[in-house]
């Protein structure tokens, strides 16, 4: 029964992770908050400057490769922070399955974030890149690089949809990145701008 409950806890854990990603991305990675500048500096001031929505959405300089993923220590730290509220609730109740489910969901979500984000900015014609789900989230992320106050989710845009930051198509034509795994996100019924 423990493992069934743990597996069931992964589902709400992934939903929770979508909201955790949204809050982290919106409030820490796009503005300094409470004197915490590291996420803002590395994301908004480095990653977004080197990777825009045009041809530079894809890696142009080998030395910029290190700015695609987060620092190695971010993964364990973010999984721990994301799981802390659940651990605080489940620990006194001895619901270990809930903690394990949410920690697993947070770790899987973070791993998916890093891998998808890597594939988006460094395409290599991987099998994943030809799937419709990847193409959709890739277009979603491309729009975030053009309009950074939208599309804060990379993995599961559920929080973007519920919190009103989902942008499905460009607000107006722009020079966008092109490639086999990049969908055309130009406004409907508008001539596409070639990038």
N, C-alpha and C positions, 0 to 999 in steps of 0.2 A: 504493500500500500504506500510506503514511503516514496518509492521511485515513481509511482503513478502520480502522486501529488506533486512531486518535484517536477516532473514533465509538464503537468498541467500549470504549474506556477510559471513556467517559462513563457507562456503565451501573454499573460498580463505583464510579465517582466519586459517583454519586447515592446509592448505598447508604452510602458513606463519609460523605457530607454529612448523611444522616439521623442518624448517630451523632455527628457533629461538632455538629449542632444540639442534640441531646439533652444532650451534655456541657456545651456553652456555656450552655444554658437552665437545666439543673439546678444546675451548680456556680458559675456566675458571675452569673446573672440573678436567682437566688433566695437568694443569700447572699453576703456579701463574702468574697473569697478573696485571701489574700496581700496584704492592704492595698488591693486593687483594689475600690473601692466604686462606681464610675460605673455599671457594668451593673446592679448590685443597686438602687441608688438610682433610676435611671430606669425600671427595669422593675417590681420588686416594690413599691417605695414610691411610685411615681407612676402607672404604667400600671395596675397591679392595684388601686390605690385608686380610680381614676377609672372603671375598667371592671371591674365585678363580673359575676356570672353571672345577675343579675336583669335588669330592664329597662335598667340602666345598662351592660349588655354592649354596647349600641349607643350611639353618640355622643349625648350629651345637651346638651353645651355646645360651641359652636363653637370656643372657645379651647382645648378639650381635643383638637381634631383633630391638633395637632402631636405629641401623645403616642402616637398610633397607630403611626407608623413609627419605625424607629430613625433616629438622626442620619444625615445624608447621607454622612458619612465612614466610617460603620460598614461599609457594603457593601464598598468596596475593601479596607479593613483585614481584614475577616473572610474575604474570598475569598483574600487573600494568606496569612493565618494557616492557613486550611484547606488550602491547596495546598502549603505549605512542606514537610511531610514527603515528599510525592510528588516535589516538585522536588529535594529533597535526595537522593532515591534515583535518580531518572531522569537527573539532570544528569550525574553521572560516567559513567553507562552510555550516554549519548547517546540515550536513549529520549525524545526531545522529544515524541513523540506521547502518551506517558503524562502528561507535565506538562500539555500542552495539553488533553487530555481531562479531567483532574481540575480544572484551572482553569475550563474551560468548564462542567463539572458544578457546581462550587461557585458560579459566577456565576449559572447558571440556577436553582439551588436557592435562592440568596439572593433573586433576583428573584421567584420564586414565593412565597417566604415573605412578602416585603413586600406583594405584590399580594393574596394570599389573606387575610393578616392585615388589610389595609385593608378588603377587602370584608366580612370578618366583623364588624368593628366599625362600619363605615359602609355598611350595605346600601343599594343603590340599584336593586334589581330588575335587575341586570346579567344578561345571558344566562347567564354562568358560575354565578350564584347559584341557578339552578334545576336544576342538574345533581346527580345523586345523589352523586357523589364530593365535590363541594363541601359538600353538606348533611352528609355523614358527617364530614368533617374540621372543619366548623363545630361540630357537636355535640361532637366530640372536644375542640376548643379551649374550648368553653363549659364543659365539665366541668373543664378545667384552671383556669378562672377560679373555679370553686367549690371544687375540691380541688387547690391549687397544687403538691402533691407527686406529682401524676399527670399524664399526657399532656403531656410536655415537647415533643413534636414538633408542628409546625403543618402541614408539607407532607406528609411521608411518615412515618407512625407506626411504621415498622419497628423503630427502636431502642426505642420504648416497649414494643412487643410482646416483643422479645427480652430486654430488661433488666427486665421485670416491672413497668413503671409504667403499663401500658395499662389504662384504665378505660373500659368501653364504655357503661355506664349509671350513673346516680346511685346512690350508696350508700343514700340515703333520699330521700324526696320533698323538694323545695325549690322556692322561687319562681324559676323560670327565665325567661330571655329568651324572647320569642315573635316569630315573624315567618315569612314564607313560605320563607325559606331556613334556618330553625332547626328541626332535628328535635326531637321530644319525647325527652328523654334520661332521663325519670323511670324509676324501677325498674319492671320488668315486674310486672303484676298488682297494682299499687298505684294508688290514685286519684291523678291528676295534680293538683299544686298550681298554681293559676293565678297568673301573674305579670304 
